[in-house]
Structure formats: structure tokens, C-alpha cells
Amino acid sequence: MLRTSPFRAEPFTGGGQDLESPAGKILRLTPDGGVPEDSPFADSLVYSLGHRNPQGLDWADDGTLYPSEFGQDTWDELNIIEPGANYGWPDVEGIGGDDEFVDPVKQREPAEASPSGLAVSGDSIVIASLRGERVWEAPVG
């Protein structure tokens, strides 16, 4: 199974909330490019929505998918992906506390983060940052 996030969603397009647009989504497809039988949205490659700009995706040993997301102005995020979940963009950036959206497990100000990649290694998630030229570590789970 391939998961991909090819398009960033700008706020003026509303693409992150539009299931017909690939913008702002994490997509999941079969090796031949088809829709998986257990897709959370019928006849759709969309696995999750409401993403602004995922910059890194990796899986933990237990199969949990983690993306780092480049925010616009307020927060960069680390998320745990749930099938069919909505992460809020462009309505919410960072922890919004709205039951309609899934909050990130971690958030950082763009001035100190700006994630550019992510890797899961053992019990740690390692996130490379464009700003501050540093690497952040977070526990898996």
C-alpha cells in the first residue's frame, strides 16, 4: 500500500476540506494505483484530509503513520494519522480543541521548527527543521 501527500493546500483554495481535490490530503492507493477496498471514503484515494503541507511521513513498527506538517503562520505540527480523520486545515492550524478535527500530538512555532522531514527510529520520532537548523525528537506513541 502506498500513501502519499503530493499537494499542499493553500487557505484560499479550501482544498484541504474538499474531498474532490487532492490538495491537503494524505492519499492511499494499491500498488496498481487503485482505491483500496478498506478506503475510509468510498471510491476515493483519500486516507485523511485537512493537511496544509506534510513534509515527512514515516511509520512506527506498530504501523502508526506519523507526518510532520509545515504550518502557515502559527504552528508546525506532528500528527498521528487516523483513517478518514480531518486535521482541520484551513479552518484550524495547531491545536484547535474542536471535536470535528484531530489535534496534533505536538506543535511548534514556525520560527523554531519548519519541519522538512521525519523518520521513526525505535521509540523516537526525529524531525529535521529548516529553521534553527536543528533536529527535534519526540517519543513514539
RAFEN-V843354 format. One record per pair of residues at least 4 apart in sequence whose ideal C-beta (glycine too) atoms are under 6 Angstrom apart, sorted by the first residue. I is the first residue (numbers start at 1). J is the second residue. D is the distance in Angstrom with one decimal. If there is no record, write none. Layout:
# RAFEN-V843354
I;J;D  I;J;D
This chain:
# RAFEN-V843354
1;28;6.0  2;29;5.5  3;26;5.8  3;28;4.8  4;27;5.1  5;26;4.7  5;54;4.2  7;22;5.1  7;23;4.2  8;53;4.0  9;15;4.2  9;16;3.8  9;23;4.2  9;24;2.8  9;52;5.7  9;89;5.8  11;90;3.8  14;18;5.8  15;21;4.1  15;23;3.0  15;24;4.9  16;24;2.9  16;50;5.0  16;89;4.0  16;90;5.5  19;46;5.9  24;51;5.0  24;89;5.6  25;46;5.0  25;49;5.1  26;47;4.8  26;48;4.7  27;45;4.4  28;36;5.9  28;47;3.9  29;33;5.6  29;45;5.1  30;34;4.4  30;36;5.7  35;39;5.1  35;43;5.8  35;45;5.9  39;44;5.9  40;83;4.3  40;84;3.1  41;46;5.0  48;81;5.2  48;85;5.1  49;86;5.3  50;86;4.3  50;87;3.9  50;88;4.6  50;89;4.8  51;69;6.0  51;87;5.5  51;89;5.8  52;69;5.9  52;89;4.3  53;70;4.2  54;67;4.2  54;69;5.2  55;68;5.3  55;70;5.0  55;115;4.8  55;116;5.3  56;68;4.4  56;117;4.2  56;118;3.0  57;67;4.8  58;66;5.9  58;118;5.4  58;119;5.3  58;120;4.5  59;65;5.5  60;64;4.4  60;120;4.9  60;140;4.9  64;80;6.0  65;81;4.1  66;125;5.7  67;79;5.5  68;78;5.6  68;115;3.6  68;118;4.3  68;127;5.0  69;77;4.3  70;76;6.0  70;115;6.0  71;75;4.7  71;76;4.6  71;93;5.3  71;110;5.6  74;93;4.8  74;94;5.7  75;93;5.2  75;94;3.0  75;107;4.3  76;108;5.1  76;110;5.5  76;113;4.1  76;115;5.4  77;104;3.7  77;107;5.3  78;104;5.8  78;105;5.5  78;106;4.0  78;138;6.0  79;104;5.0  80;105;5.7  85;102;4.6  86;101;5.4  87;102;5.4  88;92;3.2  88;96;5.7  88;101;3.6  92;96;3.5  92;101;5.3  94;107;4.5  95;103;4.6  95;107;6.0  96;101;5.7  106;138;5.5  108;112;5.6  108;113;3.7  110;114;5.4  112;132;5.2  113;129;5.1  114;129;5.7  114;130;4.0  114;131;4.2  115;127;5.0  115;129;6.0  116;128;5.0  116;130;4.8  117;128;4.5  118;127;5.1  119;126;5.1  120;125;5.4  123;140;5.2  124;137;5.2  125;138;4.6  125;140;5.9  126;135;5.9  126;137;5.7  127;136;4.5  128;135;5.6  129;134;5.2
